[in-house]
Amino acid sequence: MIPVVLPEKHQRFYDKLREKIESFIKDKGVNDTVASYILLAPDLFVLLARLMLDKRVSVPSKAIAGVAVAYFIAPIDFIPEVLVGGFGLLDDVILAVYALRRILVDVDETIVREHWNGEEDLLGVITKVIKSADDLVGKKIVKKLEETLFRKK
């Protein structure tokens, strides 16, 4: 596997976001389990943004990635960061993972893995987040996230 190198501008954004999250975790004394989920946010965001730009990814999968990226950026979501700090990234992480699960139905796993720069195995991350989603944010929010991502037209 080839290591992913971010352009300097993107690396600075990634580093700043990660530092902000780590600072929140330290300042608030967030337990290690919850912290491990919150720390997935920068890696998932970068992965989804890269998939949106990859020519090998189909338009429908790019649209799903786009919804997840927009959700990360949106100032108001089901658990707004403005009100609860880094805990507000939990719903973003869950939505991102549900998006990736759907994208992996359409896009070859090796393409998705090429863009992943997280420390844990990507499929393991997806499984772990999905199994823990209800406990992290509650069943009602998980249902709303699924409806947001998989809206019927």
LODO-768333 format. One record per residue: residue number from 1; z, y, x of N, C-alpha, C in turn; chain; residue in three letters. Coordinates in nm, 4 decimals. Each point is the difference from the previous one (the first is absolute). Layout:
! LODO-768333
  num       n_Z       n_Y       n_X      ca_Z      ca_Y      ca_X       c_Z       c_Y       c_X  chaine  residu
  NUM         Z         Y         X         Z         Y         X         Z         Y         X       A     ALA
...
This chain:
! LODO-768333
  num       n_Z       n_Y       n_X      ca_Z      ca_Y      ca_X       c_Z       c_Y       c_X  chaine  residu
    1    0.0000   -0.1179    0.0841    0.0000    0.1179   -0.0841    0.0000    0.1244    0.0887       A     MET
    2   -0.0791    0.0987   -0.0381   -0.0110    0.1246    0.0749    0.1052    0.0977   -0.0516       A     ILE
    3    0.0809    0.0573    0.0919    0.0998    0.0974   -0.0474   -0.0675    0.1241   -0.0562       A     PRO
    4    0.0577    0.0530   -0.1058   -0.0546    0.1186   -0.0641    0.0548    0.1229    0.0715       A     VAL
    5   -0.0899    0.0896    0.0374    0.0408    0.1250    0.0634   -0.0366    0.1133   -0.0942       A     VAL
    6    0.0997    0.0775   -0.0370   -0.0237    0.1127   -0.0896   -0.0521    0.1190    0.0780       A     LEU
    7   -0.0920    0.0786   -0.0598   -0.0371    0.1267    0.0635    0.1266    0.0855    0.0140       A     PRO
    8    0.0027    0.0887    0.0996    0.1209    0.0770    0.0302    0.0560    0.0736   -0.1223       A     GLU
    9   -0.0873    0.0628   -0.0791    0.0446    0.0739   -0.1185    0.0718   -0.0931   -0.0984       A     LYS
   10   -0.0582   -0.1167   -0.0238    0.0597   -0.0970   -0.0920    0.1289   -0.0570    0.0576       A     HIS
   11    0.0017   -0.0227    0.1307    0.1201   -0.0534    0.0642    0.1155    0.0977   -0.0147       A     GLN
   12   -0.0281    0.1291    0.0164    0.1055    0.1005   -0.0164    0.0539   -0.0015   -0.1421       A     ARG
   13   -0.0885   -0.0077   -0.1009    0.0430   -0.0063   -0.1399    0.0856   -0.1248   -0.0229       A     PHE
   14   -0.0489   -0.1124    0.0486    0.0715   -0.1265   -0.0156    0.1381    0.0089    0.0651       A     TYR
   15    0.0040    0.0508    0.1227    0.1274    0.0109    0.0727    0.0975    0.0929   -0.0714       A     ASP
   16   -0.0491    0.1131   -0.0501    0.0869    0.0939   -0.0714    0.0558   -0.0631   -0.1274       A     LYS
   17   -0.0847   -0.0692   -0.0735    0.0452   -0.0657   -0.1231    0.1039   -0.1069    0.0321       A     LEU
   18   -0.0270   -0.0779    0.1001    0.0935   -0.1061    0.0374    0.1334    0.0603    0.0470       A     ARG
   19   -0.0050    0.1060    0.0800    0.1225    0.0667    0.0453    0.0802    0.0540   -0.1182       A     GLU
   20   -0.0705    0.0587   -0.0965    0.0667    0.0538   -0.1186    0.0715   -0.1115   -0.0768       A     LYS
   21   -0.0671   -0.1118   -0.0157    0.0594   -0.1137   -0.0717    0.1193   -0.0549    0.0778       A     ILE
   22   -0.0161   -0.0168    0.1309    0.1104   -0.0515    0.0823    0.1202    0.0936   -0.0040       A     GLU
   23   -0.0260    0.1298    0.0004    0.1080    0.0984   -0.0081    0.0728   -0.0114   -0.1342       A     SER
   24   -0.0758   -0.0134   -0.1084    0.0597   -0.0167   -0.1329    0.0887   -0.1243   -0.0025       A     PHE
   25   -0.0500   -0.1092    0.0525    0.0742   -0.1262    0.0008    0.1310    0.0157    0.0766       A     ILE
   26   -0.0082    0.0644    0.1148    0.1202    0.0195    0.0831    0.0987    0.0941   -0.0691       A     LYS
   27   -0.0499    0.1129   -0.0511    0.0872    0.0997   -0.0631    0.0686   -0.0520   -0.1251       A     ASP
   28   -0.0689   -0.0801   -0.0770    0.0542   -0.0489   -0.1271    0.0690   -0.1355    0.0133       A     LYS
   29   -0.0072   -0.0594    0.1182    0.0643   -0.1301    0.0184   -0.0623   -0.1085   -0.0858       A     GLY
   30   -0.1310    0.0022   -0.0123   -0.0719   -0.0969   -0.0825    0.0166   -0.1390    0.0622       A     VAL
   31    0.0289   -0.0994   -0.0849    0.0186   -0.1351    0.0540   -0.1319   -0.0525    0.0578       A     ASN
   32    0.0136   -0.0949    0.0918   -0.1159   -0.0502    0.0743   -0.1078   -0.0594   -0.0891       A     ASP
   33    0.0397   -0.0671   -0.1061   -0.0985   -0.0636   -0.0884   -0.0879    0.1048   -0.0671       A     THR
   34    0.0611    0.0993   -0.0616   -0.0767    0.1061   -0.0671   -0.0796    0.0794    0.1038       A     VAL
   35    0.0613    0.0259    0.1146   -0.0680    0.0746    0.1062   -0.1280   -0.0710    0.0426       A     ALA
   36    0.0037   -0.1320    0.0080   -0.1192   -0.0746    0.0429   -0.1164    0.0192   -0.0970       A     SER
   37    0.0301    0.0170   -0.1283   -0.1062    0.0245   -0.0984   -0.0516    0.1436    0.0106       A     TYR
   38    0.0899    0.0948    0.0132   -0.0406    0.1403    0.0094   -0.0862    0.0220    0.1248       A     ILE
   39    0.0337   -0.0667    0.1084   -0.0745    0.0168    0.1250   -0.1416   -0.0577   -0.0056       A     LEU
   40   -0.0312   -0.0747   -0.1039   -0.1369   -0.0512   -0.0168   -0.0960    0.1100   -0.0464       A     LEU
   41    0.0527    0.1063   -0.0565   -0.0838    0.1033   -0.0609   -0.1080    0.0555    0.0933       A     ALA
   42    0.0325    0.0443    0.1217   -0.1058    0.0560    0.0849   -0.1100   -0.1007    0.0329       A     PRO
   43    0.0386   -0.1246    0.0288   -0.0990   -0.1020    0.0341   -0.0904   -0.0325   -0.1186       A     ASP
   44    0.0577   -0.0090   -0.1189   -0.0795   -0.0285   -0.1197   -0.0932    0.1153   -0.0332       A     LEU
   45    0.0500    0.1224    0.0126   -0.0832    0.1174   -0.0273   -0.1211    0.0018    0.0934       A     PHE
   46    0.0233   -0.0193    0.1291   -0.1094    0.0014    0.0984   -0.0987   -0.1128   -0.0287       A     VAL
   47    0.0508   -0.1178   -0.0325   -0.0871   -0.1133   -0.0311   -0.0917    0.0321   -0.1175       A     LEU
   48    0.0562    0.0522   -0.1075   -0.0799    0.0314   -0.1184   -0.1014    0.1096    0.0286       A     LEU
   49    0.0389    0.1006    0.0762   -0.0926    0.1079    0.0348   -0.1165   -0.0533    0.0837       A     ALA
   50    0.0290   -0.0888    0.0921   -0.1058   -0.0598    0.0827   -0.0944   -0.0851   -0.0842       A     ARG
   51    0.0558   -0.0751   -0.0957   -0.0854   -0.0829   -0.0858   -0.0944    0.0860   -0.0826       A     LEU
   52    0.0464    0.1172   -0.0407   -0.0861    0.0906   -0.0770   -0.1203    0.0450    0.0822       A     MET
   53    0.0131    0.0032    0.1310   -0.1069    0.0488    0.0877   -0.0881   -0.1110    0.0566       A     LEU
   54    0.0404   -0.1235   -0.0172   -0.0728   -0.1130    0.0581   -0.1223   -0.0334   -0.0856       A     ASP
   55   -0.1166   -0.0009    0.0622   -0.1260   -0.0269   -0.0715   -0.0094   -0.1440   -0.0505       A     LYS
   56    0.0816   -0.0887    0.0537   -0.0029   -0.1407   -0.0437    0.0804   -0.0232   -0.1272       A     ARG
   57    0.0738    0.1014   -0.0426    0.0841   -0.0113   -0.1191   -0.0790    0.0476   -0.1215       A     VAL
   58    0.0024   -0.0795   -0.1058   -0.0771    0.0329   -0.1204    0.0530    0.1264   -0.0680       A     SER
   59   -0.0836    0.0610   -0.0798    0.0388    0.1217   -0.0716    0.1203   -0.0248   -0.0924       A     VAL
   60    0.0025   -0.1095   -0.0774    0.1184   -0.0227   -0.0843    0.1300   -0.0129    0.0812       A     PRO
   61   -0.0057   -0.0660    0.1158    0.1191   -0.0128    0.0840    0.0383    0.1339    0.0620       A     SER
   62   -0.1001    0.0807    0.0357    0.0290    0.1346    0.0507    0.0674    0.0838   -0.1083       A     LYS
   63   -0.0421   -0.0187   -0.1231    0.0609    0.0744   -0.1110    0.1475   -0.0387   -0.0161       A     ALA
   64    0.0291   -0.1283    0.0117    0.1391   -0.0458   -0.0097    0.0820    0.0582    0.1155       A     ILE
   65   -0.0551   -0.0042    0.1203    0.0688    0.0592    0.1153    0.0207    0.1496   -0.0230       A     ALA
   66   -0.1003    0.0645   -0.0588    0.0098    0.1434   -0.0284    0.1113    0.0337   -0.0978       A     GLY
   67    0.0160   -0.0831   -0.1018    0.1091    0.0208   -0.0959    0.1340   -0.0091    0.0725       A     VAL
   68    0.0141   -0.0994    0.0863    0.1267   -0.0178    0.0723    0.0256    0.1155    0.0971       A     ALA
   69   -0.1018    0.0453    0.0694    0.0149    0.1142    0.0917    0.0378    0.1248   -0.0788       A     VAL
   70   -0.0663    0.0220   -0.1117    0.0314    0.1167   -0.0838    0.1440   -0.0067   -0.0499       A     ALA
   71    0.0473   -0.1185   -0.0316    0.1374   -0.0167   -0.0472    0.0987    0.0381    0.1102       A     TYR
   72   -0.0297   -0.0393    0.1245    0.0843    0.0389    0.1135    0.0077    0.1528    0.0108       A     PHE
   73   -0.1131    0.0653   -0.0185   -0.0092    0.1448    0.0219    0.0548    0.0805   -0.1174       A     ILE
   74   -0.0101   -0.0548   -0.1192    0.0408    0.0726   -0.1207    0.1467    0.0439    0.0091       A     ALA
   75    0.0270    0.1251   -0.0305    0.1383    0.0479    0.0085    0.0900   -0.0569   -0.1098       A     PRO
   76   -0.0613   -0.0424   -0.1094    0.0790   -0.0547   -0.1105   -0.0479   -0.1421   -0.0267       A     ILE
   77    0.0945   -0.0922    0.0070   -0.0295   -0.1387   -0.0347    0.1248   -0.0586   -0.0657       A     ASP
   78    0.0060   -0.1299   -0.0139    0.1110   -0.0602   -0.0744    0.1353    0.0200    0.0680       A     PHE
   79    0.0002    0.0003    0.1335    0.1226    0.0293    0.0755   -0.0358    0.1096    0.1000       A     ILE
   80    0.0112    0.1264   -0.0410   -0.0461    0.1109    0.0859    0.0867    0.0209    0.1242       A     PRO
   81   -0.0670    0.0080    0.1150    0.0691    0.0225    0.1265    0.0755    0.1329   -0.0008       A     GLU
   82   -0.0524    0.0974   -0.0724    0.0633    0.1315   -0.0065    0.1431   -0.0115   -0.0524       A     VAL
   83    0.0231   -0.0920   -0.0909    0.1321   -0.0154   -0.0602    0.0902   -0.0993    0.0728       A     LEU
   84   -0.0585   -0.1061    0.0545    0.0834   -0.1057    0.0572   -0.0290   -0.0273    0.1477       A     VAL
   85   -0.0770    0.0850    0.0630   -0.0305   -0.0182    0.1416   -0.0804   -0.1259    0.0250       A     GLY
   86    0.0273   -0.0636    0.1129   -0.0747   -0.1182    0.0416    0.0037   -0.1165   -0.0967       A     GLY
   87    0.1033   -0.0054   -0.0859    0.0036   -0.1069   -0.1007   -0.1213    0.0084   -0.0918       A     PHE
   88   -0.0545    0.1198   -0.0137   -0.1174    0.0205   -0.0846   -0.1255   -0.0662    0.0531       A     GLY
   89    0.0043   -0.0485    0.1226   -0.1158   -0.0706    0.0550   -0.0062   -0.1456   -0.0453       A     LEU
   90    0.1075   -0.0499   -0.0592    0.0001   -0.1401   -0.0424   -0.1084   -0.0291   -0.1032       A     LEU
   91   -0.0178    0.0879   -0.0973   -0.1047   -0.0251   -0.0995   -0.1386    0.0122    0.0630       A     ASP
   92   -0.0150    0.0890    0.0975   -0.1279    0.0144    0.0701   -0.0337   -0.1290    0.0756       A     ASP
   93    0.1006   -0.0562    0.0666   -0.0194   -0.1245    0.0752   -0.0398   -0.1128   -0.0956       A     VAL
   94    0.0667   -0.0101   -0.1117   -0.0304   -0.1067   -0.0961   -0.1414    0.0165   -0.0560       A     ILE
   95   -0.0365    0.1213   -0.0383   -0.1358    0.0228   -0.0509   -0.1029   -0.0340    0.1067       A     LEU
   96    0.0258    0.0383    0.1243   -0.0929   -0.0289    0.1099   -0.0195   -0.1501    0.0170       A     ALA
   97    0.1074   -0.0755   -0.0099   -0.0077   -0.1447    0.0167   -0.0760   -0.0649   -0.1157       A     VAL
   98    0.0243    0.0460   -0.1208   -0.0771   -0.0520   -0.1133   -0.1483    0.0325    0.0168       A     TYR
   99   -0.0295    0.1183    0.0512   -0.1392    0.0376    0.0260   -0.0610   -0.0928    0.1049       A     ALA
  100    0.0731   -0.0254    0.1069   -0.0516   -0.0885    0.1051   -0.0215   -0.1419   -0.0506       A     LEU
  101    0.0896   -0.0456   -0.0840   -0.0180   -0.1345   -0.0567   -0.1320   -0.0080   -0.0761       A     ARG
  102   -0.0298    0.1040   -0.0745   -0.1260    0.0027   -0.0747   -0.1202    0.0152    0.0934       A     ARG
  103    0.0124    0.0852    0.1004   -0.1092    0.0214    0.0963   -0.0325   -0.1301    0.0731       A     ILE
  104    0.1008   -0.0782    0.0330   -0.0228   -0.1249    0.0727   -0.0753   -0.1051   -0.0812       A     LEU
  105   -0.0102    0.0191   -0.1298   -0.0816   -0.0893   -0.0826   -0.1480    0.0241    0.0297       A     VAL
  106   -0.0338    0.1239    0.0340   -0.1388    0.0424    0.0174   -0.0414    0.0159    0.1466       A     ASP
  107    0.0943    0.0331    0.0863   -0.0321    0.0341    0.1389    0.0531   -0.1093    0.0924       A     VAL
  108   -0.0805   -0.0385    0.0965    0.0404   -0.1031    0.0954    0.1305    0.0407    0.0693       A     ASP
  109    0.0900   -0.0947    0.0081    0.1325    0.0245    0.0586   -0.0095    0.0541    0.1425       A     GLU
  110   -0.0973   -0.0471    0.0776   -0.0117    0.0467    0.1385   -0.0315    0.1493    0.0070       A     THR
  111   -0.0754    0.0499   -0.0954   -0.0303    0.1442   -0.0044    0.1271    0.0779   -0.0285       A     ILE
  112    0.0773   -0.0460   -0.0956    0.1243    0.0690   -0.0345    0.0960   -0.0046    0.1190       A     VAL
  113    0.0111   -0.1150    0.0633    0.0909   -0.0138    0.1146   -0.0410    0.0897    0.1176       A     ARG
  114   -0.1298    0.0243    0.0158   -0.0471    0.0881    0.1074    0.0634    0.1388   -0.0089       A     GLU
  115    0.0286    0.0427   -0.1200    0.0518    0.1349   -0.0226    0.1530    0.0055   -0.0071       A     HIS
  116    0.0655   -0.1131    0.0084    0.1457   -0.0057   -0.0122    0.0631    0.0209    0.1377       A     TRP
  117    0.0912    0.0957    0.0115    0.0690    0.0182    0.1270    0.1512   -0.0161   -0.0137       A     ASN
  118    0.0434   -0.0596   -0.1108    0.1415   -0.0274   -0.0186    0.0462   -0.1113    0.0933       A     GLY
  119    0.1301   -0.0089    0.0185    0.0558   -0.1000    0.0908    0.0069   -0.1391   -0.0632       A     GLU
  120    0.0224   -0.0067   -0.1307    0.0101   -0.1293   -0.0686   -0.1387   -0.0474   -0.0428       A     GLU
  121   -0.0101   -0.1301   -0.0269   -0.1241   -0.0563   -0.0517   -0.0306    0.0613   -0.1367       A     ASP
  122   -0.1218    0.0463   -0.0193   -0.0371    0.0704   -0.1231    0.0213   -0.0853   -0.1248       A     LEU
  123   -0.0443   -0.1249    0.0024    0.0162   -0.0841   -0.1193    0.1477   -0.0273   -0.0274       A     LEU
  124    0.0786   -0.0107    0.1055    0.1443   -0.0154   -0.0166    0.0622    0.1236   -0.0628       A     GLY
  125   -0.0474    0.1170    0.0404    0.0485    0.1264   -0.0577   -0.0317    0.0052   -0.1485       A     VAL
  126   -0.1234   -0.0328   -0.0351   -0.0416    0.0030   -0.1402    0.0881   -0.0928   -0.0828       A     ILE
  127    0.0192   -0.1219    0.0481    0.0827   -0.0969   -0.0719    0.1435    0.0490   -0.0140       A     THR
  128    0.0560    0.0507    0.1093    0.1390    0.0473   -0.0002    0.0196    0.1145   -0.0990       A     LYS
  129   -0.0910    0.0951   -0.0008    0.0135    0.1153   -0.0892   -0.0147   -0.0427   -0.1454       A     VAL
  130   -0.0973   -0.0831   -0.0283   -0.0205   -0.0442   -0.1383    0.1226   -0.0769   -0.0510       A     ILE
  131    0.0555   -0.0863    0.0832    0.1182   -0.0770   -0.0413    0.1217    0.0898   -0.0236       A     LYS
  132    0.0085    0.1113    0.0717    0.1169    0.0875   -0.0075   -0.0186    0.1213   -0.0908       A     SER
  133   -0.1193    0.0203   -0.0515   -0.0319    0.1225   -0.0738    0.0975    0.0292   -0.1136       A     ALA
  134    0.0263   -0.0987   -0.0837    0.0903    0.0215   -0.1137    0.1393    0.0430    0.0462       A     ASP
  135    0.0483   -0.0607    0.1062    0.1330    0.0346    0.0516    0.0017    0.1389    0.0637       A     ASP
  136   -0.1107    0.0402    0.0590   -0.0052    0.1289    0.0692   -0.0062    0.1185   -0.0960       A     LEU
  137   -0.0820   -0.0111   -0.1035   -0.0209    0.1158   -0.0886    0.0213   -0.0296   -0.1476       A     VAL
  138    0.0177   -0.1252   -0.0357    0.0186   -0.0366   -0.1403   -0.1288   -0.0450   -0.0656       A     GLY
  139    0.0142   -0.0870   -0.0989   -0.1163   -0.0587   -0.0673   -0.0845    0.1039   -0.0728       A     LYS
  140    0.0648    0.0998   -0.0596   -0.0754    0.1015   -0.0744   -0.0940    0.0775    0.0912       A     LYS
  141    0.0483    0.0376    0.1154   -0.0848    0.0764    0.0925   -0.1106   -0.0884    0.0560       A     ILE
  142    0.0306   -0.1252    0.0310   -0.1041   -0.0914    0.0483   -0.1096   -0.0134   -0.1046       A     VAL
  143    0.0376   -0.0135   -0.1250   -0.0987   -0.0114   -0.1079   -0.0852    0.1265   -0.0078       A     LYS
  144    0.0629    0.1175    0.0118   -0.0742    0.1261   -0.0030   -0.0951    0.0111    0.1200       A     LYS
  145    0.0433   -0.0465    0.1154   -0.0855    0.0026    0.1189   -0.1221   -0.0896   -0.0199       A     LEU
  146    0.0232   -0.1190   -0.0535   -0.1120   -0.0910   -0.0272   -0.0970    0.0625   -0.0997       A     GLU
  147    0.0537    0.0639   -0.1044   -0.0863    0.0648   -0.0983   -0.0781    0.1152    0.0619       A     GLU
  148    0.0620    0.0731    0.0914   -0.0661    0.1109    0.0669   -0.1184   -0.0520    0.0824       A     THR
  149    0.0209   -0.1088    0.0691   -0.1029   -0.0531    0.0891   -0.1064   -0.0790   -0.0741       A     LEU
  150    0.0386   -0.0728   -0.1008   -0.0934   -0.0902   -0.0676   -0.0281    0.0447   -0.1431       A     PHE
  151   -0.0143    0.1291   -0.0209   -0.0295    0.0557   -0.1317   -0.1208   -0.0652   -0.0621       A     ARG
  152    0.0118   -0.0279   -0.1247   -0.1145   -0.0507   -0.0758   -0.0845    0.1198   -0.0431       A     LYS
  153   -0.1307   -0.0164    0.0160   -0.0886    0.1120   -0.0334   -0.0535   -0.0122   -0.1394       A     LYS
